[in-house]
Amino acid sequence: MPQNRDYSDSVSPTGAIAYKKRLSSWAVARLLPDTQHEIIARFRNQSDAEGHLRLLRQLTPDVSLMVVFDCQRNEAVV
């Protein structure tokens, strides 16, 4: 059965990048004043994000951090 291995034409470079970014919806965020936050790192699953959060809390105990699910990102391409 023949397979279409030349699929690079069917996927635009920006579409592939946007899809890859959407896969990493779990993030470790630094909480800032006035209900603002700054994303420190992104992960594909919650477990990896929580493990990184534990490490960051050991290294910087005075910084307020939390794991968030960021489903509506500004970089998303529609």
PyMOL commands that set and color helices and strands:
alter all, ss='L'
color gray80, all
select helices_A, chain A and resi 13-23+46-59
alter helices_A, ss='H'
color red, helices_A
select strands_A, chain A and resi 26-32+36-43+65-69
alter strands_A, ss='S'
color yellow, strands_A
deselect
rebuild
show_as cartoon
